Amino acid sequence: MKKLVIFFSSLFIATFAFGQQFESTKDQVDTANKIHAKIGAAFLMEYQSINNSATQPLVKLADGIPFPMANMTVVGYMGPGLRLNMELYLANPHHTNTYVKDGYLLIDRLDFLHCAVVDNLMKYVSLKVGDMEINYGDQHFRRNDGGNGIRNVFAGNTIMDAFMTAPGAELNLNVNGLIAMVATCTGTINQTLNSYNTTPYVNINGTSYFPNTVNKYNTYDQLAYYFKLGYDKKFSDDLRARLMFSFYHCNNNQIGELYDGDRAGTDYQGVMSQIPNNANPVKVIKNSIGTVINTPTDPTAENQMAGYWNPGDTYKDNSGMINLLLQFKGLEFFGTYERATGSSSINRGLFDMTEIAAELIYRFGPQKQFYGAARWDAVNNNRFSMYYNLSNGTVNTSNGPVNDMTNFQNAAISDGRAVEAYEIAAGWYLTKNIVAKVQYINQKYYDFTSEFGNGGFNGITVQTVISF
């Protein structure tokens, strides 16, 4: 009986580690000398009733229950202040099989060094090393991640979703609410040391070439660097404020995936998927002008990025995000301002995108177990670039990088396209581990001439999340 109580107590504690809203704190450090482990899991099931429309024919969406999602977390306590975290995606529409999301070591204490100076320093410092969800911005703490939707009061994520797992290291400082972090990572999820290039390219004379070469990649040359600085203070039981600034820089990466890292998949399944033309088959295209065109060759194929709009895979990326959280009694405001500039990994085309999002949440009830929420989210592409042939004014249409730039110019053009979403949600936390939520979303696309026109999608999503 005692062992049973200990086991379920461990699961209960793991719940809060799994659903932690922001960075872990020193009061959560396990001080036990004996190695032990805790297990957590999360399960999300939803009912979707969404309509979509666009200039091009779209796959019609049925009402019903799409593919459920589930996660599992294993936390191993290796000693006082030493914690190994590993999270798995058990099932989702993008990967129906189980695979590891991340695994890292969180170091809060260094008792084995037997150094008083280090012990005093570690009261305020922690170190994360491994393959992990990078801590850029605060929005990633409030998003759905496969089955883990307990921390998100809405049914889906923001339009330009900055989320990625990558091998790296983060050094964190927290002194009386002042938070600072410096970090580095590989900048991509599926890093590799080489790749075989079979993509044809066209030179200025119009001749196609197939290079058939091996590209070698130096991890150290392609590292990304990021930092976070801000203040988080709970002034009383009723009042809390948090202001954070984050910056991310990657100067050279074959597949930068800060905005293309959602491997679990979208919560708006199948939206904005175009019907292929058998005479001219189409595919998922990630181009250099800040868009992901969701056009699977198989209309039933699941595109895990449906509903998002972002730069896609990047070569260069300079991104900055400001987040503000204000909580007073049951009222909560969370705001996001982000700007991302850089170039595409496909043809080095430029992008300059801005996102502004505002969430207002009101929690009520004896334990504040009920809530109502609204979110406005807008993304604008300020410019994009294409390669023009100066000799005849035509656009280069090669699939790969332009290899002979003699007669080409990378011209930046103002871009009027935008995506805007309005969301209204309500929910009930039956316990801290179970939430039922319903949401209406209306997401509109503006001036997507060749893809969606002025289309969009709207409808209702009902979700149930169980997380422990």
Order of alpha helices (4+ residues) and beta strands (2+ residues): alpha-beta-beta-beta-beta-alpha-beta-beta-beta-beta-beta-beta-beta-beta-beta-beta-beta-beta-beta-beta-beta-beta-beta-beta-beta
